[in-house]
Each structure stands twice: as C-alpha cells, then as structure tokens.
Amino acid sequence: MEKYLEQTKQQGFCIVENIFPSFYVDMINKSIDNYLLESHDGIVYEKNTSIVRAIHGLHLFDPFFMELAKTNFLLDFAREYLSDDIYIHQYKINMKAAMDGQSWPWHQDYVYWKEGDYIESPRLINIAVALDDIPMLSGPLCFIPGSHRFGDLTKNNDLVAGDWSKDVSANLTYQIDKKVLTPLIENHGYEFVVCKAGDLIIFDPQLAHSSSNNLSPFERRLLLVNYNAVSNAPTKKSKRPAFLSSVDFSPLSNNPCKSKDDQHVMEVNEND
Ligand SMILES: O=C(O)CCC(=O)C(=O)O
C-alpha cells in the first residue's frame, strides 16, 4: 500500500495489478449486463446513437455495486491518501463499446466537481477497475505524469458550463487547450495505461488525462469510483443530478468478509 500511495503523491497515479480475480470481474460484468436490462437514470449514450457510453450512479440503485466500492484495498487506500473518512462522490462505468466507444479529450476531473458540485478542495481520489484487458487499440487512459501539481489547467479558457450531459460527453465542457498541453507534454511526457482486467488504476483528480476511441473489436469497460474526504463535502447543493454528484456524505465502512469470493479479494488486498 505504502508504495502505491507514494507513487500517487509523486506522479499523480499508480497501477495496482491483479486486485480482482477473473471470476469476480466476470461477476461485475454480468451485473452490469443485468443492470442494463432495466431502465435507470444516469445511463448516457454516444452522440446520436443508442450505444451506451457510460452508466452513472449504479451504487444508488444496486447494492452489489455499493459493496464493491467498499472493498478493503479501495477504502483503505482512499482513506490514507485523503487522511480522512470518505464517501462516494461519483460512481460510473465507462463502457467504450467495441469500435464505437468515443474518446475523452484532455481534461482534469476536479474542475467539474468544483464548478458543478461546489466541492471546495481537490481532496478526492479516483480508483478505477479495469473490467476488460486494455491494450493500446482499445483506447486506454493516457496520463501526464506529475501534472496533478499544477492546479487548474483549464482556468484561462473561455468555457461556459452547459447541461450536465456535456460533462460526460466526447465534447467535454472543461478541456485543456493546446497552448497549455504543449509545454506540459514537452516537459513531462505522457504514459498510456495498458493493463489487464482486474487491475486498478488510481489517479488524482487534478491529473491531466485523456483517452482515444476504442478501435478494437472488443469492449473496454472501466469502473470508476471517486471518493471524497468527508470534511471536503460540499455545503451547497450541486446543480447536477444525484447520480453525478452524491447527496449522501456519510462515511463508508469496510465491507465485512462474507463469502469465499470476498475472502479471496481480501487476501489479495492484504498481500499488498
Ligand atoms: O474512460 C476513459 O477512458 C476516460 C475516463 C475519464 O477521463 C473520465 O471519466 O474522467
């Protein structure tokens, strides 16, 4: 755990391999398929299509997803990183459909939570679970190492907030423009996060990141949980719906170990 905390503090992200075993990843993917059989708020589509781009707020409707976000490693990491109790600010699956899943332009996450949700400080952390293998062809996340230390990289743009749906589209509201991106990449480079199903990708909400279209014939599902420090909960009501911005700020407690499957995950956790 210590080494991952240090990497995240230094470079803004880390990869933790093989946290969720394949049977558990299969269970998550089946639960997503079942979830999509019913209509729910928070499902968004690629522009002018019926292709699901992302599903938001699943933990509000299905306890399976809430329990997953309480896995020991995830909670312990987030608590340590933020030095506080934590709650889930946002929970989503980015589906990136085979050959049709669209890009995420260069951006940081915190500006959305500041402008849209009135969260005062970037004391949050993203923990993503790869639900498929993610090779280069599938549009992996791409990070600029160390960019989380430079504050809001979109602040000089003439950007006007719109409807919440723009915040989750391939035409994002707050993007990092070419003038800012050029020196960042020249000085710090970039890193694609190719990984395996079951790996975790942990990243700071100020880290500059993007991902391209899924050019492969395989799905690229990524589950993302965003934890906020309880002491950083907003004091003003968000402009956005609850599936994008939590209204429940009560601290999370760890998922008790109930089954052999959970036991396995917990053993993996303890080895780190
Ligand atoms: O799923 C991806 O590739 C990008 C996700 C992302 O940047 C975001 O959700 O903020």
The ligand as an ORCA input file, in Angstrom:
! r2SCAN-3c Opt
* xyz 0 1
  O     -12.747      6.024    -19.623
  C     -11.848      6.729    -20.078
  O     -11.067      6.346    -20.933
  C     -11.636      8.139    -19.631
  C     -12.365      8.448    -18.396
  C     -12.208      9.830    -17.947
  O     -11.340     10.550    -18.315
  C     -13.182     10.331    -17.008
  O     -14.165      9.635    -16.748
  O     -12.962     11.436    -16.498
*
